Amino acid sequence: MTGSAPRGPSGMDRWISTFLDAQSAERGSARNTVLGYGRDLKDFAGWLAHHGGDFATADRARIEAYLVACDAEGLSRATRARRLSAIRQLYRFAYEDGWRSDNPALRITGPGRDNRLPKTLSEAEVEALLTAARDWGPEADRPRNICLMELLYATGMRVSELVSLPVSAARGDPRMLLVLGKGGKERMVPLSAPARAALAAWLRLRDTAEDAALAAAGPGAKPASRHLFPARGKAGHMTRQAFFLLIKSLAAAAGLDPARVTPHVLRHAFATHLLAHGADLRAIQTLLGHADVGTTEIYTHVLEERLKSLVLDHHPLARD
């Protein structure tokens, strides 16, 4: 069944831009989430246009054909599930706003996600990374690198949350950090003693460098950066890409396979290590900023796998 004539904006680009604006303004969706929706919907729009269709007339069969085409391209289940999620969000919005008299994506069953356990690191491997941050690279960069790594492991923050931290959050030797998470939701995360020490050391150097730059620039200079990890780019702070490259270099310096180490793997390590030492699952959910404890429960399976491996590797009766 095809939808009725569109009563919303004309053209698929206008559909996407209006939908994304609403996601940002009304639902408070995170910037990266909105950008992801945009990329996925543009791919769907391009496929529809190639097949002589558009958002206003696409029916359930056409959407399912697109998902089959994505599968034929070799896209992972996770990617296909994400694209279907974007399409569902668009058509729910279109139906609620009266652009369509039906919702063609309502009853489409997604491919689901891969049931892979999140990759993590042992405590010894994390310690090797922290040691590399203290010893590797130009000496002037080490205080910043140590601070980044200590904060990431101490708090389990997402990399986007870490690099965009405001410097105001670090003032006064805090024992807790206020973190702005997905959808504009705030949460408090405690800092370990090493993280507090690394933060204080970096803050002193950062402030000294900022003051020197302002003095050298003279009258009319731009105000000091409001970010804890300032950078010259458009965002004004260290980018996720820059930190991704940094952590790969630290992994190599620590003697670890760089392919195994990403900022998100450190987030997984934070959660699994807390759980292994007896932390409550609900507390970990709060610290990670998960809306649903079901998302956090994946770490219990990680711990179960590690314990099973431990028994199989070391119990005398498990040997051949």
C-alpha positions in Angstrom: 0.0 0.0 0.0 1.5 3.3 -1.0 1.2 6.4 1.2 -1.0 9.4 0.5 0.2 12.5 -1.3 2.8 14.3 0.8 1.6 17.2 2.9 5.0 17.9 4.3 8.0 19.6 2.7 8.6 18.7 -1.0 11.7 16.8 -1.9 13.6 14.1 0.0 16.4 16.5 1.1 13.7 18.7 2.7 12.2 15.7 4.5 15.6 14.8 5.9 16.6 18.3 7.0 13.2 19.0 8.6 13.3 15.6 10.4 16.9 16.2 11.7 16.0 19.7 12.9 13.1 18.2 14.9 15.4 15.5 16.3 17.8 18.1 17.6 15.3 20.6 18.8 12.4 18.5 20.1 14.0 15.3 21.2 17.4 16.6 22.2 19.2 14.0 20.2 23.0 14.0 20.4 24.8 15.6 17.5 26.5 12.3 16.4 23.1 10.6 16.5 21.6 13.2 14.2 24.6 13.0 11.8 24.2 9.2 11.7 20.5 9.5 10.9 21.3 12.0 8.1 23.9 9.6 6.5 21.6 6.6 6.6 18.6 8.5 5.3 20.6 10.0 2.4 21.7 6.5 1.4 18.0 5.4 1.5 17.0 8.5 -0.5 19.6 7.8 -3.1 18.4 4.2 -3.5 14.8 5.3 -3.8 15.6 7.9 -6.4 17.6 5.3 -8.4 14.5 3.1 -8.4 12.1 5.9 -9.3 10.6 6.4 -5.8 10.7 8.8 -2.9 9.9 9.0 0.8 6.3 10.2 0.1 5.3 7.1 -2.0 7.6 4.3 -0.6 5.6 1.4 0.8 6.6 -1.5 3.0 7.7 -3.7 0.1 10.0 -0.9 -1.2 11.7 -0.5 2.2 12.2 -4.2 2.6 13.7 -4.3 -0.9 16.2 -1.6 0.2 17.2 -3.7 3.3 17.7 -6.7 1.0 19.9 -4.6 -1.2 21.9 -3.5 1.8 22.4 -7.2 2.7 23.5 -8.0 -0.8 26.1 -5.2 -0.5 27.6 -7.2 2.4 26.7 -4.6 5.1 26.7 -6.0 8.6 23.6 -6.8 10.6 24.4 -3.9 12.9 24.6 -1.5 10.0 21.3 -2.7 8.5 19.6 -2.5 11.9 20.8 1.0 12.3 19.5 2.1 8.8 16.1 0.5 9.5 16.0 2.4 12.8 16.6 5.7 11.0 13.9 4.9 8.5 11.5 4.0 11.3 12.2 7.2 13.1 11.6 9.2 9.8 8.3 7.6 9.0 7.0 7.8 12.6 7.8 11.5 12.5 6.1 11.9 9.1 3.0 10.0 10.2 2.7 12.1 13.4 3.1 15.4 11.5 0.6 14.4 8.8 3.0 14.0 5.9 1.8 10.5 5.4 -1.5 8.9 6.3 0.3 5.6 7.0 3.6 4.4 8.5 5.1 1.9 6.0 8.0 1.0 8.3 5.8 0.2 11.3 5.7 -3.6 11.0 9.1 -4.3 9.4 11.2 -6.7 11.4 14.9 -5.7 11.5 17.8 -8.0 11.1 18.8 -7.7 14.7 22.3 -7.1 16.0 25.3 -9.4 16.0 25.5 -11.3 19.2 29.1 -10.6 19.7 30.4 -9.8 23.2 32.2 -6.4 23.5 36.0 -6.6 23.2 37.8 -5.6 26.4 41.3 -5.6 27.9 42.8 -7.1 31.0 43.8 -5.0 33.9 47.5 -5.6 33.1 46.9 -4.4 29.5 45.2 -1.2 30.7 48.1 -0.6 33.1 50.5 -1.0 30.1 48.6 1.6 28.2 48.7 4.0 31.2 52.5 3.4 31.5 52.9 4.1 27.8 51.0 7.4 28.2 53.6 8.4 30.9 56.6 7.4 28.8 55.8 7.7 25.1 55.8 10.7 22.8 57.0 14.3 23.1 57.5 15.2 26.7 55.3 18.3 26.4 52.3 16.1 25.3 52.6 13.5 28.1 50.7 15.3 30.8 47.7 15.7 28.4 48.0 12.1 27.3 48.1 10.8 30.9 45.1 12.9 31.8 43.1 11.6 28.8 43.8 8.0 29.6 43.4 8.2 33.3 40.0 10.0 32.9 38.8 7.5 30.3 39.6 4.5 32.4 38.5 6.0 35.7 35.1 7.1 34.4 34.1 4.9 31.4 33.1 8.0 29.5 32.3 7.9 25.8 35.2 9.4 23.7 32.9 12.3 22.6 32.1 13.1 26.2 35.8 13.0 27.1 37.2 15.3 24.4 34.5 17.9 24.8 34.7 18.3 28.6 34.5 21.9 29.6 37.4 23.2 31.7 34.9 24.5 34.3 34.2 20.8 35.2 37.8 20.4 36.3 38.2 23.4 38.5 38.6 23.0 42.3 40.2 19.5 42.4 36.8 17.8 41.9 36.1 14.3 43.3 33.3 14.0 40.7 32.9 15.1 37.2 29.7 16.3 35.6 29.4 14.7 32.2 27.0 15.7 29.5 25.9 12.5 27.8 23.6 11.3 25.0 20.5 13.3 24.5 21.8 16.1 26.7 21.4 13.9 29.8 23.8 14.8 32.7 25.4 12.3 35.1 28.1 12.4 37.8 31.1 10.1 37.6 33.7 9.7 40.4 37.4 10.3 39.9 40.1 7.9 41.2 43.1 9.4 43.0 45.4 8.9 39.9 42.9 10.5 37.7 42.6 13.5 40.0 46.4 13.9 40.1 46.6 13.6 36.3 43.8 16.2 35.9 45.4 18.7 38.3 48.8 18.3 36.6 47.4 18.8 33.1 45.2 21.7 34.2 48.2 23.7 35.5 50.1 23.2 32.2 47.0 24.0 30.1 46.2 27.2 32.0 49.8 28.3 31.7 49.8 27.7 28.0 46.5 29.5 27.5 47.7 32.5 29.5 50.9 32.7 27.5 49.0 32.6 24.2 46.6 35.3 25.3 49.5 37.5 26.4 51.3 37.0 23.1 48.2 37.8 21.1 47.7 41.1 22.8 44.5 43.3 22.7 41.6 41.9 20.7 42.7 38.3 21.3 40.1 35.5 21.3 39.0 34.5 24.9 40.6 31.5 26.5 39.2 28.2 25.4 36.3 26.8 27.5 37.4 23.2 26.8 39.7 21.1 29.0 41.5 19.7 25.9 41.6 22.7 23.6 42.5 22.5 19.9 42.5 24.9 16.9 39.8 23.1 14.9 36.3 24.2 14.4 35.0 22.4 17.4 37.5 24.1 19.6 38.6 20.9 21.3 40.5 17.7 20.6 38.6 15.6 18.0 37.5 12.0 18.4 39.7 11.1 15.4 42.8 12.7 17.0 42.2 10.7 20.2 41.6 7.5 18.2 45.0 7.9 16.5 46.6 8.7 19.9 45.3 5.6 21.6 46.5 3.4 18.6 50.0 4.9 19.1 49.9 4.2 22.8 48.8 0.6 22.2 51.8 0.1 19.9 54.1 1.6 22.4 52.6 -0.6 25.1 53.3 -3.7 23.0 49.6 -4.4 22.4 47.9 -5.0 19.0 46.6 -1.6 18.0 43.7 -3.3 16.2 42.4 -4.5 19.7 42.5 -1.1 21.3 40.0 1.7 20.8 38.5 4.3 23.1 35.3 2.3 23.3 37.3 -0.8 24.4 38.6 1.2 27.3 34.9 1.9 28.2 34.2 -1.8 28.1 37.3 -2.5 30.3 36.1 0.1 32.8 32.7 -1.8 33.1 34.0 -5.3 33.1 36.8 -4.6 35.7 34.2 -2.9 38.0 31.9 -5.9 37.7 34.8 -8.3 38.3 35.5 -6.5 41.5 32.0 -6.7 42.8 30.3 -3.5 41.6 26.5 -3.5 41.3 25.1 -3.7 37.8 22.8 -0.8 38.4 25.7 1.4 39.6 27.6 0.6 36.4 24.5 1.4 34.4 24.4 4.9 36.0 28.2 5.5 35.5 28.0 4.5 31.9 24.9 6.6 31.2 22.9 3.7 29.8 19.2 4.4 29.6 18.3 0.7 30.0 20.0 -1.8 32.3 19.6 -4.4 29.6 22.4 -2.6 27.7 24.7 -3.0 30.7 23.9 -6.7 31.2 26.1 -7.6 28.3 29.1 -7.1 30.7 27.8 -10.0 32.8 28.3 -12.2 29.8 31.8 -10.9 29.2 32.7 -11.8 32.8 31.1 -15.2 32.5 33.2 -15.9 29.4 36.4 -14.8 31.2 35.6 -17.0 34.2 34.9 -19.9 31.9 38.2 -19.4 30.1 40.0 -19.2 33.5 38.6 -22.5 34.6 39.3 -24.3 31.3 42.9 -22.9 31.2 43.9 -23.5 34.8 41.7 -26.2 36.5 43.6 -29.5 36.6 40.5 -31.6 35.6 39.9 -29.4 32.5 43.2 -30.5 31.0 43.4 -33.2 28.3 
